[in-house]
Protein backbone atom coordinates (compact mmCIF):
# COMPACT_ATOMS: atom_id res chain seq x y z
CA UNK A 1 0.00 0.00 0.00
CA UNK A 2 1.34 3.43 -0.89
CA UNK A 3 1.88 5.43 2.29
CA UNK A 4 1.52 8.73 0.41
CA UNK A 5 -2.26 8.33 0.31
CA UNK A 6 -2.78 7.40 3.94
CA UNK A 7 -4.05 10.23 6.16
CA UNK A 8 -1.66 11.60 8.74
CA UNK A 9 -2.28 10.29 12.29
CA UNK A 10 -3.56 13.68 13.57
CA UNK A 11 -6.06 13.81 10.69
CA UNK A 12 -7.30 10.32 11.55
CA UNK A 13 -7.89 11.44 15.11
CA UNK A 14 -9.99 14.41 13.93
CA UNK A 15 -12.00 12.15 11.62
CA UNK A 16 -12.63 9.66 14.45
CA UNK A 17 -13.83 12.45 16.76
CA UNK A 18 -16.13 13.86 14.08
CA UNK A 19 -17.66 10.47 13.30
CA UNK A 20 -18.09 9.52 16.95
CA UNK A 21 -19.70 12.89 17.80
CA UNK A 22 -22.12 12.65 14.90
CA UNK A 23 -23.42 9.19 15.80
CA UNK A 24 -22.90 9.09 19.55
CA UNK A 25 -26.51 9.91 20.49
CA UNK A 26 -28.29 8.42 17.48
CA UNK A 27 -31.09 5.99 18.27
CA UNK A 28 -32.76 3.83 15.68
CA UNK A 29 -36.33 4.75 16.60
CA UNK A 30 -37.73 4.35 13.09
CA UNK A 31 -40.86 6.19 11.96
CA UNK A 32 -44.46 5.44 11.01
CA UNK A 33 -43.21 3.40 8.02
CA UNK A 34 -41.01 1.00 10.01
CA UNK A 35 -40.06 0.42 13.65
CA UNK A 36 -36.37 0.57 12.74
CA UNK A 37 -34.43 2.54 10.13
CA UNK A 38 -32.26 -0.50 9.51
CA UNK A 39 -35.32 -2.63 8.67
CA UNK A 40 -37.21 -0.02 6.62
CA UNK A 41 -38.81 -1.34 3.40
CA UNK A 42 -38.90 2.09 1.73
CA UNK A 43 -36.30 2.90 -0.93
CA UNK A 44 -35.99 6.49 0.32
CA UNK A 45 -36.15 7.66 3.92
CA UNK A 46 -39.32 9.61 4.74
CA UNK A 47 -37.20 12.01 6.76
CA UNK A 48 -35.13 12.84 3.69
CA UNK A 49 -38.15 13.46 1.47
CA UNK A 50 -41.34 14.15 3.49
CA UNK A 51 -43.66 14.88 0.55
CA UNK A 52 -44.30 11.25 -0.45
CA UNK A 53 -45.31 10.46 3.12
CA UNK A 54 -47.86 13.28 3.06
CA UNK A 55 -49.20 12.12 -0.29
CA UNK A 56 -49.44 8.52 0.95
CA UNK A 57 -51.28 9.59 4.10
CA UNK A 58 -53.74 11.64 2.07
CA UNK A 59 -54.41 8.74 -0.30
CA UNK A 60 -54.99 6.38 2.62
CA UNK A 61 -57.30 8.90 4.30
CA UNK A 62 -59.19 9.49 1.04
CA UNK A 63 -59.63 5.73 0.55
CA UNK A 64 -61.02 5.45 4.09
CA UNK A 65 -63.39 8.37 3.44
CA UNK A 66 -64.70 6.71 0.27
CA UNK A 67 -65.08 3.39 2.07
CA UNK A 68 -67.13 4.98 4.87
CA UNK A 69 -69.31 6.91 2.43
CA UNK A 70 -70.02 3.72 0.46
CA UNK A 71 -71.02 2.12 3.75
CA UNK A 72 -73.76 4.75 3.93
CA UNK A 73 -72.36 7.23 6.47
CA UNK A 74 -73.13 10.92 6.07
CA UNK A 75 -70.25 13.31 5.36
CA UNK A 76 -70.42 14.87 8.83
CA UNK A 77 -70.27 11.42 10.47
CA UNK A 78 -67.28 10.41 8.30
CA UNK A 79 -65.53 13.63 9.31
CA UNK A 80 -66.22 13.03 12.99
CA UNK A 81 -64.97 9.43 12.87
CA UNK A 82 -61.74 10.35 11.09
CA UNK A 83 -61.12 13.55 13.01
CA UNK A 84 -61.12 15.79 9.94
CA UNK A 85 -63.26 18.69 8.78
CA UNK A 86 -66.37 17.96 6.76
CA UNK A 87 -64.84 20.05 3.98
CA UNK A 88 -61.94 17.54 3.85
CA UNK A 89 -64.47 14.77 3.22
CA UNK A 90 -66.02 16.67 0.33
CA UNK A 91 -62.59 17.43 -1.18
CA UNK A 92 -61.65 13.74 -1.01
CA UNK A 93 -64.89 12.76 -2.71
CA UNK A 94 -64.30 15.38 -5.42
CA UNK A 95 -60.76 14.08 -6.03
CA UNK A 96 -62.14 10.54 -6.34
CA UNK A 97 -64.82 11.69 -8.76
CA UNK A 98 -62.27 13.54 -10.92
CA UNK A 99 -59.95 10.53 -10.97
CA UNK A 100 -62.73 8.38 -12.36
CA UNK A 101 -63.54 4.76 -11.60
CA UNK A 102 -60.65 2.45 -10.77
CA UNK A 103 -59.36 0.44 -13.71
CA UNK A 104 -60.78 -3.04 -13.87
CA UNK A 105 -58.33 -5.92 -14.12
CA UNK A 106 -57.73 -7.17 -17.65
CA UNK A 107 -59.60 -10.30 -18.52
CA UNK A 108 -57.81 -13.15 -20.23
CA UNK A 109 -59.37 -14.27 -23.49
N, C-alpha and C positions, 0 to 999 in steps of 0.2 A: 504494500500500500504506500502511496506517495505521501510523505509527511507534509508536503507543502500545502495540501488541501485540508488538513486537519485543523480544526479551530484551536486557538491557543488556550491553555488551561484556564486563564482568567475569563475568557469569553465563555467557555463551557460552564463555568460557575454562574455567570450572569444568566445564561440560558436556563439552567436548572432552577434558579430562583424564580425566574419569570414563569416557567411552566408550573412549578409547584404552587406559586401564588394564585395563578389563574384557576387551577382545578382543586385547590385545597378544600374549599367549602361547597363544592358542587355535589348535589344529591340527585340521583336519578328518580325523580318523583313522577315522571311521565306527564300525561295530559289527558284530556277527555278521549283521545283517540287510542291510547294504550297506557297501561299502568307503568310501563318502563320505556325510556327512550331507546334502550338497547334492544327491546323486543318490538319496536313499533313497526307495523305493517306498511305505513305510508312511505312513498318514495321521497317525499320532501317534508321536512319538519313543519308542523303548523305554526311554530314560533318564528320560523324564518319567513313564512309567507302566510299571513293570517287570512287573506281574502278567501281562499278556497274553503277554509273552515266555516266562514260566515255564509258562503253560498251553500255549502252542504247542510248547515243547520237550517237555513231558510227552506231548502227543498224538503228536508225531513218534516219541518213544521207544516209546510204547505200540503204535503201528502197526508199528514194527520188531520188537517183541517178538512180536506176533501173527503177523507174516510168518515169523519164524524158527520159531515153534512149529508153524505149518502146514507148514513144510518138514520137520518131523519131529524137530527138536532137543529134547532134554530141557530142563526148566526150569533146571537147574544149568548146562548148557552155554550156554543163552541168556544167563544172568546173567554168566557168565564172558566171553563175547564182547562184551557191551555194557558191561561194567565196573560192573554194578549188583548189588545183593543179590538172592538168589533170591526173597526175600519181595517185592521190587519186581516181579518177573516175575509172581508169583501175584496181586498187587494189580491189575496191568494186565490180566491175563486176567479177573479178576472184574469190573472196570469194563466190559470189552468184552462180557461175558456179560450184565450188567445193562442195557447200552445196547441190546441186541438186535441182530438182523441189520441190516446196512446196507440202506437203502431201495433197491429196484430201480428202474431208470429206467422212466418211464411209456412204455407201448407205444402207438403210434398205431394207430387203428382203421381 
